[in-house]
Amino acid sequence: MKYLDPKNDLVFKRVFGEHPKITISFLNALLPLQPGKEIIEIEFVKTELISELPSLVKNSIVDVRCKDSSGRHFIVEMQMLWTDSFMSRVLFNAAKIYVRQLLKGVKYDGLMPVYALSIINQNFDNSIQDWYHHYLMTNQFHASKIIEGLNLIFVELPKFQSKKLRDKKLTVLWLRYLTEMDKLMHTPEDKILLPPEILEAIELTKESNFTPEQLLAYDKYLDAIRTEASIKADALKKGKAEGEAIGIAKGEAIGLAKGEEIGLAKGEEIGLAKGEEIGRIKAEAETLKSVALRLKKAGTMPTEQIADVTGLSEDEVNLL
């Protein structure tokens, strides 16, 4: 029996967007809900978020959207490739749902929390080892002070590693379903007992449950992901090469300018020293001529002797 990848857009939406019990189990496992605040019942809501200001903001579509019996709202997104704008898009969609409650006559004190759960198939924060990220509006100086309303949760699947195969925590089991379903299915029952919701989710991924048209869409989605990943890799490689070229050219320009600056300074230094030396020599020469002239006027020494004393030539003495 062949099973499809549950992270594929087609399969993910079928498993988590059409079966309430599965979605409830999944959300309770991955959301930061306080004990006693678990989700009991949900209803699915249209995934297209239509803008009330179409001239300013475009519509957006999320993978799975639902709300529970207490009025809390939930968005679930499966993102195969990380983009720098994805986090902003998640925040925008969550805020849109939060604000939209006012349009239905809800007062400010009646606004219910919105939870945006994003499963990422790539690492987006390599500065830390954590694979689970929960973002809240908190006081920067008092972390316990929180403004309730928006909860953004990001799960980096590549960082998740199931080292304890006997770990029966629901969170681990659901993440193993997404990352290593084959291993999870072949784990002996005496080591781990899968809850009925996960067993049903596994059953839904059977290839035999999909039509030929759906399987074609499944393959096209995978191909689109591979193509996009290849384009990003090529762009990154090209950008790196161009960056290196620009860096070399910039370095050469800086080096040349620095060299010219150093050369100019060195030239000025040498020129100044040379000038001082020439000036000194000229001053000495003028002094010697002055001495020779005084001796010549005194008439006590012959020209030959004056030249010998001053270092001047006899012709130079005669010209004085």
ZAMARGU-4260 file (C-alpha; in steps of 0.2 Angstrom, whole numbers, plus 5000, padded with zeros to 4 digits):
<rodrens>
0) 5000/5000/5000 | 5007/5017/4995 | 5004/5032/5006 | 5006/5050/5000 | 5016/5064/5009
5) 5004/5072/5022 | 5014/5089/5020 | 5008/5090/5002 | 4995/5104/5000 | 4981/5092/4993
10) 4983/5079/5007 | 4986/5092/5021 | 4970/5101/5017 | 4960/5085/5016 | 4967/5078/5032
15) 4966/5093/5043 | 4953/5103/5034 | 4938/5091/5033 | 4939/5080/5048 | 4936/5089/5065
20) 4941/5076/5077 | 4958/5074/5068 | 4960/5093/5068 | 4956/5095/5086 | 4969/5082/5091
25) 4982/5090/5080 | 4978/5108/5087 | 4978/5102/5105 | 4995/5094/5103 | 5003/5108/5095
30) 4995/5124/5102 | 5001/5132/5118 | 4984/5130/5127 | 4983/5130/5146 | 4977/5115/5155
35) 4958/5115/5155 | 4958/5126/5139 | 4959/5112/5127 | 4948/5113/5111 | 4933/5102/5113
40) 4923/5106/5097 | 4926/5115/5081 | 4918/5121/5065 | 4927/5124/5049 | 4926/5141/5041
45) 4929/5147/5023 | 4948/5148/5020 | 4947/5164/5009 | 4949/5180/5019 | 4940/5193/5009
50) 4946/5210/5011 | 4933/5224/5016 | 4945/5236/5007 | 4948/5228/4990 | 4956/5244/4983
55) 4969/5243/4997 | 4971/5225/5002 | 4970/5209/4992 | 4961/5194/4997 | 4971/5179/5005
60) 4968/5161/5007 | 4974/5150/5021 | 4976/5131/5022 | 4964/5127/5036 | 4953/5139/5046
65) 4941/5135/5060 | 4934/5141/5077 | 4930/5132/5093 | 4914/5132/5104 | 4921/5146/5115
70) 4924/5157/5100 | 4943/5156/5098 | 4949/5156/5080 | 4962/5145/5073 | 4973/5146/5056
75) 4984/5131/5051 | 4996/5133/5037 | 5008/5121/5029 | 5023/5130/5021 | 5035/5119/5011
80) 5047/5133/5007 | 5051/5147/5019 | 5051/5165/5012 | 5055/5181/5021 | 5038/5188/5019
85) 5029/5172/5026 | 5029/5178/5044 | 5022/5195/5040 | 5008/5186/5030 | 5004/5175/5044
90) 5003/5190/5056 | 4992/5200/5043 | 4980/5185/5041 | 4979/5183/5060 | 4976/5201/5063
95) 4963/5202/5049 | 4953/5188/5058 | 4955/5196/5075 | 4949/5213/5069 | 4935/5206/5058
100) 4926/5201/5074 | 4921/5219/5077 | 4911/5219/5060 | 4900/5206/5068 | 4895/5217/5082
105) 4907/5211/5095 | 4914/5224/5107 | 4932/5226/5111 | 4931/5216/5128 | 4923/5202/5118
110) 4937/5199/5105 | 4942/5181/5106 | 4960/5175/5103 | 4967/5170/5086 | 4980/5156/5085
115) 4990/5155/5069 | 4999/5138/5068 | 5012/5137/5054 | 5021/5121/5050 | 5037/5125/5041
120) 5046/5111/5031 | 5062/5122/5031 | 5073/5130/5045 | 5071/5149/5046 | 5080/5153/5062
125) 5097/5145/5062 | 5103/5155/5077 | 5094/5144/5089 | 5091/5125/5091 | 5073/5127/5096
130) 5060/5120/5083 | 5045/5127/5092 | 5042/5146/5091 | 5028/5155/5100 | 5026/5173/5097
135) 5016/5184/5109 | 5014/5203/5113 | 5024/5204/5129 | 5031/5218/5140 | 5049/5219/5136
140) 5053/5222/5154 | 5040/5211/5162 | 5038/5195/5152 | 5024/5189/5162 | 5014/5204/5156
145) 5005/5199/5140 | 4992/5207/5129 | 4980/5193/5124 | 4974/5192/5106 | 4987/5185/5094
150) 4997/5169/5095 | 5009/5165/5081 | 5016/5148/5082 | 5029/5141/5070 | 5036/5124/5070
155) 5052/5120/5060 | 5050/5102/5055 | 5069/5099/5050 | 5074/5103/5068 | 5062/5091/5075
160) 5070/5074/5079 | 5061/5060/5088 | 5075/5052/5098 | 5063/5043/5110 | 5053/5031/5100
165) 5043/5026/5115 | 5038/5044/5119 | 5019/5044/5118 | 5016/5063/5119 | 5003/5068/5107
170) 5014/5082/5100 | 5028/5070/5096 | 5016/5058/5087 | 5009/5071/5076 | 5026/5078/5071
175) 5031/5060/5067 | 5016/5058/5057 | 5022/5073/5046 | 5040/5069/5046 | 5042/5050/5047
180) 5025/5042/5045 | 5032/5026/5038 | 5043/5023/5054 | 5028/5028/5064 | 5017/5015/5056
185) 5030/5001/5058 | 5033/5004/5076 | 5027/4988/5086 | 5011/4991/5095 | 5018/4985/5111
190) 5030/5000/5110 | 5018/5014/5106 | 4999/5015/5104 | 4993/5027/5091 | 4978/5037/5095
195) 4963/5034/5083 | 4964/5052/5076 | 4982/5048/5070 | 4977/5031/5063 | 4963/5039/5054
200) 4975/5052/5047 | 4986/5039/5041 | 4972/5030/5032 | 4967/5046/5023 | 4984/5047/5015
205) 4982/5031/5006 | 4985/5034/4987 | 4969/5023/4984 | 4958/5037/4992 | 4963/5049/4978
210) 4956/5051/4960 | 4968/5051/4945 | 4965/5070/4943 | 4969/5073/4962 | 4985/5062/4960
215) 4990/5073/4945 | 4987/5089/4956 | 4998/5080/4969 | 5012/5078/4957 | 5011/5095/4950
220) 5012/5103/4967 | 5028/5093/4971 | 5035/5098/4955 | 5031/5116/4958 | 5040/5115/4975
225) 5055/5107/4967 | 5055/5120/4953 | 5054/5135/4966 | 5067/5127/4977 | 5079/5125/4962
230) 5075/5143/4956 | 5079/5150/4974 | 5095/5139/4975 | 5101/5146/4958 | 5097/5164/4963
235) 5106/5162/4979 | 5121/5155/4969 | 5120/5169/4957 | 5119/5182/4970 | 5133/5174/4980
240) 5144/5175/4964 | 5139/5193/4960 | 5142/5197/4978 | 5159/5190/4977 | 5163/5199/4961
245) 5156/5216/4968 | 5167/5213/4983 | 5182/5210/4973 | 5180/5225/4963 | 5175/5235/4978
250) 5191/5229/4987 | 5202/5233/4972 | 5195/5251/4971 | 5197/5253/4990 | 5214/5246/4989
255) 5219/5257/4974 | 5212/5272/4983 | 5221/5267/4999 | 5237/5264/4989 | 5236/5281/4981
260) 5232/5289/4998 | 5247/5280/5006 | 5258/5284/4991 | 5253/5303/4991 | 5257/5304/5010
265) 5273/5294/5007 | 5278/5306/4993 | 5274/5321/5003 | 5285/5314/5017 | 5299/5310/5005
270) 5297/5327/4996 | 5298/5336/5012 | 5313/5327/5018 | 5322/5330/5001 | 5317/5348/5001
275) 5324/5351/5018 | 5340/5342/5013 | 5342/5353/4997 | 5338/5368/5007 | 5351/5363/5020
280) 5364/5360/5006 | 5360/5377/4998 | 5361/5386/5014 | 5378/5378/5018 | 5384/5383/5000
285) 5378/5400/5003 | 5388/5401/5019 | 5404/5394/5011 | 5402/5407/4997 | 5400/5420/5011
290) 5416/5414/5020 | 5426/5413/5003 | 5421/5431/4999 | 5426/5438/5016 | 5443/5429/5014
295) 5445/5435/4996 | 5442/5453/5002 | 5454/5452/5016 | 5467/5448/5003 | 5477/5437/5016
300) 5475/5420/5007 | 5478/5415/4989 | 5463/5409/4978 | 5469/5391/4979 | 5470/5391/4998
305) 5453/5399/4999 | 5446/5385/4988 | 5454/5372/4998 | 5447/5379/5015 | 5429/5381/5009
310) 5427/5366/4997 | 5423/5378/4982 | 5432/5377/4966 | 5445/5390/4961 | 5433/5396/4947
315) 5419/5398/4960 | 5431/5408/4971 | 5436/5419/4956 | 5418/5423/4952 | 5414/5430/4969
</rodrens>
